[in-house]
């Protein structure tokens, strides 16, 4: 088993690099060293338009904040139709991908759905971006599921929102969090995911469930020992992430993520994926707490699962669909890879998403 605290360099072989990224909790996103300042960052939240997508004149935008059940302050972007009709409107909470920030794919989805008549909030999860949390660049299957529920709390308190018509969109790793949240939170009336990742499964079992029992035990042993070091130093060790260059790298998955997170296409200064990575011990809770154990309990509320036909992650969506109860729909986008559904507006099926939520948040 590779040492999860080994830094990733341009000379690291592709196979070892992917193993390091996976065990760092990258799965849906490849990441490394970032801020350790650790203080809640609400005071630093900016109202400037610093998104990776153009601002739409068809919506209004404002920065908002709310607190989750664990007391972590979350920061979001609230989008509303500029010419919204009188009365209360349906609403959608949006988050993802795993390790991204609301200025990336989640914000694009939220703004586009607001153009189509919904009130939406795209938010940074705990410990990431402008949201708070004493430790930075760490994730939790429980806390991040709660983050979605806190967004539902927030939307349901808005005078302009019909709290009986609230849905969720989860992208990539937050697709799995979304399904987990909706299984428990009966206030949510419909859920859609794109390029869904089951982060607990990929960390616990590796891609395509290829991790052996010995590899799993070795990874857990290494991270357990790392906790002693982190406790002694007082700061968590950080795992390596995406390289700064693709020189000498042939792995198509690494190249795919690089093409979004490390280029002008999707780079953002606060994105974990764009700038560094997760803590070395990040996978610990994911490896022992399966996210989608109760996906069948989303029923009778409807589920729409969208994946690219060429996505390396497609099997997560297909397996979640198979495990879920009706009503459910699996939509495969021909020719699309995993990252295409982050930002390619000519590929993302926004017409389908609008029709799904129009019908199920009616």
FIROZA-576577 format. One line per field, with one value per residue (C-alpha): residue in three letters; x, y, z; residue number from 1. Coordinates in steps of 0.1 Angstrom, whole numbers. Last residue first. Layout:
# FIROZA-576577
code	c(ALA	...)
x	c(X	...)
y	c(Y	...)
z	c(Z	...)
pos	c(NUM	...)
***
This chain:
# FIROZA-576577
code	c(UNK	UNK	UNK	UNK	UNK	UNK	UNK	UNK	UNK	UNK	UNK	UNK	UNK	UNK	UNK	UNK	UNK	UNK	UNK	UNK	UNK	UNK	UNK	UNK	UNK	UNK	UNK	UNK	UNK	UNK	UNK	UNK	UNK	UNK	UNK	UNK	UNK	UNK	UNK	UNK	UNK	UNK	UNK	UNK	UNK	UNK	UNK	UNK	UNK	UNK	UNK	UNK	UNK	UNK	UNK	UNK	UNK	UNK	UNK	UNK	UNK	UNK	UNK	UNK	UNK	UNK	UNK	UNK	UNK	UNK	UNK	UNK	UNK	UNK	UNK	UNK	UNK	UNK	UNK	UNK	UNK	UNK	UNK	UNK	UNK	UNK	UNK	UNK	UNK	UNK	UNK	UNK	UNK	UNK	UNK	UNK	UNK	UNK	UNK	UNK	UNK	UNK	UNK	UNK	UNK	UNK	UNK	UNK	UNK	UNK	UNK	UNK	UNK	UNK	UNK	UNK	UNK	UNK	UNK	UNK	UNK	UNK	UNK	UNK	UNK	UNK	UNK	UNK	UNK	UNK	UNK	UNK	UNK	UNK	UNK	UNK	UNK	UNK	UNK	UNK	UNK	UNK	UNK	UNK	UNK	UNK	UNK	UNK	UNK	UNK	UNK	UNK	UNK	UNK	UNK	UNK	UNK	UNK	UNK	UNK	UNK	UNK	UNK	UNK	UNK	UNK	UNK	UNK	UNK	UNK	UNK	UNK	UNK	UNK	UNK	UNK	UNK	UNK	UNK	UNK	UNK	UNK	UNK	UNK	UNK	UNK	UNK	UNK	UNK	UNK	UNK	UNK	UNK	UNK	UNK	UNK	UNK	UNK	UNK	UNK	UNK	UNK	UNK	UNK	UNK	UNK	UNK	UNK	UNK	UNK	UNK	UNK	UNK	UNK	UNK	UNK	UNK	UNK	UNK	UNK	UNK	UNK	UNK	UNK	UNK	UNK	UNK	UNK	UNK	UNK	UNK	UNK	UNK	UNK	UNK	UNK	UNK	UNK	UNK	UNK	UNK	UNK	UNK	UNK	UNK	UNK	UNK	UNK	UNK	UNK	UNK	UNK	UNK	UNK	UNK	UNK	UNK	UNK	UNK	UNK	UNK	UNK	UNK	UNK	UNK	UNK	UNK	UNK	UNK	UNK	UNK	UNK	UNK	UNK	UNK	UNK	UNK	UNK	UNK	UNK	UNK	UNK	UNK	UNK	UNK	UNK	UNK	UNK	UNK	UNK	UNK	UNK	UNK	UNK	UNK	UNK	UNK	UNK	UNK	UNK	UNK	UNK	UNK	UNK	UNK	UNK	UNK	UNK	UNK	UNK	UNK	UNK	UNK	UNK	UNK	UNK	UNK	UNK	UNK	UNK	UNK	UNK	UNK	UNK	UNK	UNK	UNK	UNK	UNK	UNK	UNK	UNK	UNK	UNK	UNK	UNK	UNK	UNK	UNK	UNK	UNK	UNK	UNK	UNK	UNK	UNK	UNK	UNK	UNK	UNK	UNK	UNK	UNK	UNK	UNK	UNK	UNK	UNK	UNK	UNK	UNK	UNK)
x	c(-456	-423	-423	-434	-415	-385	-382	-390	-363	-338	-346	-343	-310	-296	-258	-243	-246	-240	-206	-199	-198	-215	-185	-164	-176	-175	-202	-205	-242	-258	-272	-304	-315	-350	-367	-402	-396	-371	-334	-307	-306	-304	-276	-257	-261	-250	-219	-212	-209	-179	-153	-177	-180	-218	-221	-244	-277	-298	-334	-351	-388	-403	-420	-392	-361	-361	-344	-313	-309	-274	-262	-235	-216	-198	-165	-143	-160	-150	-113	-110	-98	-68	-43	-61	-76	-60	-42	-51	-77	-93	-97	-114	-108	-87	-109	-99	-128	-121	-91	-71	-62	-96	-112	-85	-67	-97	-97	-59	-61	-88	-70	-37	-9	12	48	42	6	16	7	0	-34	-33	-9	-22	-21	-9	-33	-21	-13	21	17	-20	-12	16	-5	-34	-10	-7	-44	-41	-14	-34	-65	-46	-30	-63	-79	-49	-51	-89	-82	-92	-108	-143	-146	-124	-113	-132	-135	-126	-147	-176	-177	-175	-204	-199	-227	-219	-252	-278	-314	-337	-374	-398	-373	-391	-386	-350	-335	-333	-330	-297	-282	-292	-277	-245	-240	-246	-222	-194	-203	-231	-261	-293	-320	-357	-381	-418	-436	-414	-428	-400	-405	-407	-374	-374	-378	-347	-325	-337	-332	-297	-292	-303	-277	-250	-262	-251	-217	-216	-224	-202	-174	-149	-116	-100	-99	-101	-120	-151	-166	-179	-161	-144	-144	-146	-184	-199	-199	-234	-255	-289	-318	-351	-366	-380	-358	-332	-330	-322	-293	-280	-280	-264	-236	-232	-228	-203	-178	-183	-200	-167	-152	-137	-165	-185	-208	-238	-273	-304	-335	-366	-402	-418	-441	-463	-460	-441	-403	-388	-352	-355	-337	-302	-288	-251	-240	-220	-221	-215	-207	-229	-233	-269	-259	-257	-268	-252	-262	-245	-269	-278	-306	-314	-321	-290	-268	-233	-207	-192	-161	-175	-158	-187	-178	-199	-170	-170	-140	-161	-177	-143	-145	-110	-88	-57	-45	-49	-41	-20	-33	-64	-78	-116	-143	-123	-101	-103	-66	-67	-80	-54	-26	-38	-41	-5	8	-8	4	40	53	79	59	56	29	40	39	15	-8	21	14	0)
y	c(216	206	173	184	216	199	172	195	219	192	178	212	216	185	194	189	224	240	222	231	202	177	175	165	129	122	129	109	100	115	86	94	72	77	69	66	39	23	29	2	-1	37	39	12	29	63	48	28	60	72	66	88	79	75	106	105	118	104	117	107	110	110	77	67	83	53	31	52	38	24	51	69	40	50	33	44	78	84	77	92	127	114	128	162	172	189	218	246	237	208	227	255	289	304	291	272	259	266	289	257	237	225	216	202	189	167	152	147	129	107	101	89	98	120	129	166	171	202	217	182	174	166	157	149	174	167	180	207	204	189	161	154	154	129	106	109	97	64	58	70	44	16	25	23	-10	-25	-14	-27	-61	-63	-57	-25	-32	-19	-4	24	19	0	23	56	48	36	64	90	76	97	112	127	146	142	151	151	157	166	175	179	141	146	111	96	132	138	105	112	146	134	110	138	158	137	146	172	172	189	192	200	223	227	225	252	276	302	340	345	326	303	271	280	282	249	232	246	231	197	200	208	179	155	173	168	131	120	143	164	182	211	235	228	253	253	281	285	307	278	245	235	229	228	259	267	271	285	285	301	285	300	288	316	304	269	284	304	273	250	275	281	244	240	266	296	274	257	224	197	172	187	199	217	229	236	241	263	264	299	318	346	373	364	365	390	388	350	344	332	329	323	305	307	281	287	255	251	214	216	239	277	301	327	346	364	378	373	385	366	372	394	363	365	347	315	307	329	359	383	404	401	386	364	372	378	345	327	306	301	272	290	258	269	244	215	186	176	153	153	127	100	126	112	112	75	81	108	86	56	78	90	55	44	75	72	100	120	152	151	138	140	108	111	84	59	34	0)
z	c(-90	-75	-92	-127	-129	-112	-138	-167	-156	-152	-186	-203	-184	-199	-195	-229	-245	-211	-207	-171	-147	-169	-192	-161	-160	-198	-223	-255	-250	-219	-199	-180	-152	-139	-106	-91	-79	-55	-55	-55	-93	-97	-72	-91	-124	-110	-93	-125	-146	-126	-155	-175	-212	-212	-191	-161	-149	-120	-116	-84	-75	-40	-31	-26	-11	13	-14	-10	26	26	2	23	37	70	76	47	47	83	77	41	53	72	47	47	14	-15	-31	-54	-80	-61	-29	-47	-32	-60	-87	-118	-140	-177	-170	-163	-132	-121	-155	-177	-147	-139	-173	-174	-141	-155	-188	-171	-195	-173	-184	-185	-173	-153	-119	-106	-90	-54	-26	9	37	72	99	123	161	155	180	172	135	141	162	137	110	127	122	86	80	96	77	44	53	63	30	10	28	22	-15	-33	-67	-58	-93	-81	-45	-18	12	-5	-37	-16	8	-20	-39	-70	-92	-125	-123	-95	-92	-61	-56	-27	0	34	41	50	56	21	8	26	15	-21	-19	-3	-32	-57	-36	-49	-85	-85	-62	-72	-44	-43	-24	-31	2	15	-10	-12	-14	23	28	59	38	18	49	65	31	30	65	52	24	50	71	44	45	82	81	51	64	45	53	35	65	102	124	102	82	47	22	4	23	60	58	23	1	-11	-43	-34	-59	-64	-95	-127	-155	-151	-115	-128	-148	-119	-96	-122	-129	-91	-85	-113	-100	-78	-52	-45	-56	-34	-41	-70	-57	-42	-52	-31	-52	-47	-58	-59	-35	-48	-73	-105	-108	-132	-120	-113	-80	-72	-36	-33	-2	29	57	94	112	144	141	129	100	101	74	52	21	-8	-33	-70	-92	-123	-160	-164	-161	-148	-168	-155	-134	-106	-89	-90	-60	-29	-10	21	43	75	70	70	101	113	101	90	74	38	11	1	-22	-46	-73	-75	-75	-58	-41	-6	-1	-7	-43	-50	-37	-58	-89	-84	-79	-112	-130	-118	-96	-115	-117	-79	-55	-19	1	31	18	19	-9	0)
pos	c(362	361	360	359	358	357	356	355	354	353	352	351	350	349	348	347	346	345	344	343	342	341	340	339	338	337	336	335	334	333	332	331	330	329	328	327	326	325	324	323	322	321	320	319	318	317	316	315	314	313	312	311	310	309	308	307	306	305	304	303	302	301	300	299	298	297	296	295	294	293	292	291	290	289	288	287	286	285	284	283	282	281	280	279	278	277	276	275	274	273	272	271	270	269	268	267	266	265	264	263	262	261	260	259	258	257	256	255	254	253	252	251	250	249	248	247	246	245	244	243	242	241	240	239	238	237	236	235	234	233	232	231	230	229	228	227	226	225	224	223	222	221	220	219	218	217	216	215	214	213	212	211	210	209	208	207	206	205	204	203	202	201	200	199	198	197	196	195	194	193	192	191	190	189	188	187	186	185	184	183	182	181	180	179	178	177	176	175	174	173	172	171	170	169	168	167	166	165	164	163	162	161	160	159	158	157	156	155	154	153	152	151	150	149	148	147	146	145	144	143	142	141	140	139	138	137	136	135	134	133	132	131	130	129	128	127	126	125	124	123	122	121	120	119	118	117	116	115	114	113	112	111	110	109	108	107	106	105	104	103	102	101	100	99	98	97	96	95	94	93	92	91	90	89	88	87	86	85	84	83	82	81	80	79	78	77	76	75	74	73	72	71	70	69	68	67	66	65	64	63	62	61	60	59	58	57	56	55	54	53	52	51	50	49	48	47	46	45	44	43	42	41	40	39	38	37	36	35	34	33	32	31	30	29	28	27	26	25	24	23	22	21	20	19	18	17	16	15	14	13	12	11	10	9	8	7	6	5	4	3	2	1)
***
